[in-house]
Amino acid sequence: MKEKEKAQCDLALFGALGDLAQRKLFPALYQLERAGLLHGKLRLLGLAREGLDASGFRGRLLEGLRTHVRKAEQDEAVIERFLSKVDYLGMDFSDQESYQRLAAWRQSSAVPLIVYMATPPAIYGMIGERLSSAGCVDAETRVVVEKPIGHDLASSEEINDQLAAYFRESQLFRIDHYLGKETVQNLIALRFANNLFASQWDQDHISHVEVTVAEKIGIEGRWGYFDKAGQLRDMVQNHLLQLLCLIAMDPPADLSSDSIRDEKVKVLKALRPITPDMMESHLVRGQYTAGSSDGQAVPGYLEEEGANAGSPTETFVALKAEIANWRWSGVPFYLRTGKRLPEKLSQIIIHFKPAPHYIFDPDQKHLANNKLIIRLQPDEGISLQVLTKAQGLDKGMRLRQGPLQLNFSEAFNASRVPDAYERLLWEVMKGNQYLFVRRDEVEYAWRWVDRVIAGWQELGSPPKRYAAGTWGPVASIAMITRDGRSWYEDA
Ligand code: BG6
């Protein structure tokens, strides 16, 4: 890419020694440098509490890159060039005077400032206020914030109000890292560039949709945070509902951020509330007990480090969502996500309705619906299950189900799929908001999730147990079986 096409900016990263920055953000920025996408004059400023000088910080950064970037992707010349762009400011984020040092770092710079707040959301407002008082904010400033934006509607409104006091909505980039995943963006291309699918994408042609986001890991030392959130707030309120929106939204008028986000909001508004009387049929909460992962014994959620033995927090959720509009009336969206499941797997399965009249062997009737499988991770790709005639003179008109496969890394000869944060940071630098979440999206998602939580609190039933290394409580299988269906892996 030509130098003049690259975005010019200064990037100030609050929380630069934190886990997210070290594990994800700096490796992603390094990969952008390796791909030749960072402007030659781009400057990066790490901000954290520790009193390091720039070279001490670069040393820490280097250690982080050595740990989190694959060995084959560590190019010494690129690392050196990347580190030369990095500076550091050790400061207490609440200390107004320290922000003068940030202002001094910016002084002669005419390019936009991007502020990445890799900090707890409780201090977003304070950082905004201090930055603004120090004269570091102008109309070009962009601010990137991480989830969780609150733990319910009221707290998310409070955080959003605090940000809105200093920044306009067009300056705010709320991250949902699932939107940066290659295959998630591909959903937009798949749906709206292929009339084959676009014309079949509704309740006339689709019987139901499954979204599974399974994780093999447990709580990984995050018990304190996770126990206050639970899987519904941590994964469904954001990642799964965003996937649902991209699957279900109407075609946007164009690819602009607001056109796409307007359509997503319409889906969230049309989500049918899961009321207390629907809990039994529409929702399963689970919590893992001791079991095994990759053949190793692993503790249960309540035996993890730092655990409070009586916690009712869920580590698994399966639910049936319904979208009350013309396109989706009568089409259930089965969502499930959990920790300590047998494998790490995220996939969307669109189950098409069978042809209106069936003429083949009656004993094969169960095969007669096409499925579109969109794999987000691992092995990103798309496969369409189609029916053909089984080969061979003796087979008559027996049917055979087989996949039309598109595996992205094989098909496009790509040696690596970029990490979500690479795409997201790149879009922030270019000032594109379409992969970021607008305030009303966050708030409509919380409105729906809050009602689900209120419903289960009213019922007061504890989560169902499942052994680590299994696909969640049996009740989640029962939920879908009652509708005459099964989760895809079990099919
Ligand atoms: C995060 C959640 O947002 O997403 C974590 O807080 C979860 O609990 C993670 O493990 C999953 O992300 P990915 O990209 O590994 O599927």
Boltz pocket constraint, residues with backbone or C-beta under 6 A from the ligand:
constraints:
  - pocket:
      binder: B
      contacts: [[A, 177], [A, 215], [A, 234], [A, 235]]
      max_distance: 6.0
